[in-house]
Amino acid sequence: MSEISKCPKCGGEYVYFDGSLYVCPDCAYEFEEESASAAAVEVPKDSNGAELKDGDSVTVIKDLKVKGSSMVIKRGTKVKSIRLTDDPGEVDCKIDGSGIVLKTCFLKKE
């Protein structure tokens, strides 16, 4: 038997097999192993649901304060050549020469 994966709904690590389905005790979600592996391959999407890829250009849809800095990324700022990260909810980019990681929920694909 292969190693049991994390819960596709909440990411819980304590998933167990009850004979026919995998069960997450944290959120009570029941699933089959095939659905867990399909859910594990998430595609990064912008705020409108458009799929993002390496090298895409995006626009910021909300003023964003940069943690640890007095810099503010203004709404409407265009970002060229984004790079995808391991987390489907984040992209890496450069704005004004600074390397920044942005959440995809604040971006719109051009």
C-alpha positions in Angstrom: 0.0 0.0 0.0 1.3 3.5 -0.9 1.8 6.2 1.6 -1.4 8.1 2.5 -1.5 11.6 1.1 -2.8 14.8 2.8 -6.4 15.8 2.8 -7.2 17.5 -0.5 -9.8 19.8 1.2 -8.0 21.1 4.3 -4.5 19.7 3.9 -4.7 17.7 7.2 -2.0 15.2 7.7 -3.9 12.6 9.8 -5.8 11.0 7.0 -6.7 7.3 7.5 -8.1 4.5 5.3 -11.4 3.0 6.6 -11.6 0.1 4.2 -13.2 1.8 1.2 -12.5 5.5 1.5 -9.8 7.8 3.0 -11.2 9.9 5.8 -9.8 13.2 7.3 -10.6 13.5 11.0 -10.0 17.2 11.0 -12.7 18.2 8.5 -14.6 14.9 8.1 -13.9 14.8 4.3 -14.1 11.4 2.7 -12.3 10.7 -0.6 -10.8 8.1 -2.8 -7.1 8.1 -3.5 -7.6 9.0 -7.2 -9.3 12.2 -6.3 -6.6 13.1 -3.8 -3.9 12.8 -6.5 -6.0 14.8 -9.0 -6.6 17.5 -6.4 -2.9 17.6 -5.5 -2.1 19.0 -9.0 -3.5 22.5 -8.6 -3.1 25.0 -11.4 -2.4 28.6 -10.4 -5.3 30.9 -11.4 -5.8 34.7 -11.2 -8.7 36.5 -9.5 -11.0 35.8 -12.5 -10.1 32.1 -12.8 -7.8 32.4 -15.8 -4.8 30.0 -15.7 -1.4 31.6 -15.1 1.8 30.4 -16.7 5.5 31.4 -16.5 6.2 34.6 -18.4 2.6 35.9 -18.3 1.9 39.6 -17.7 -0.6 40.5 -15.0 -2.2 43.6 -13.4 -2.6 44.2 -9.7 -6.3 44.7 -8.8 -5.9 46.2 -5.3 -3.4 48.5 -3.5 -1.0 46.2 -1.7 1.2 47.1 1.3 4.6 45.3 1.2 5.5 43.7 4.5 8.7 45.1 6.0 8.7 48.1 3.8 7.0 51.4 3.3 6.4 50.5 -0.3 2.8 50.3 -1.7 2.0 48.5 -4.9 -0.7 50.6 -6.5 -3.8 49.2 -8.2 -3.3 48.9 -11.9 0.4 48.2 -11.7 1.4 46.0 -14.6 3.8 43.2 -13.9 5.6 41.4 -16.7 7.2 37.9 -16.7 5.8 36.3 -13.6 7.4 33.1 -12.4 5.3 30.4 -10.8 6.3 29.0 -7.3 5.6 25.7 -5.6 2.5 27.2 -4.0 -0.3 27.6 -6.6 -1.6 30.7 -4.7 1.6 32.7 -5.2 3.8 34.0 -8.0 7.2 35.5 -8.0 7.9 38.8 -9.9 10.0 42.0 -10.0 8.4 45.4 -9.3 10.7 48.5 -9.4 13.7 46.2 -9.3 12.6 44.4 -6.1 11.8 40.7 -6.1 8.4 40.2 -4.6 6.0 37.3 -4.1 2.3 38.2 -4.8 -0.8 36.3 -4.1 -2.7 35.3 -7.2 -6.0 36.4 -5.8 -4.8 40.1 -6.2 -3.8 39.6 -9.9 -5.6 39.8 -13.2 -4.1 38.2 -16.3 -3.7 40.5 -19.3 
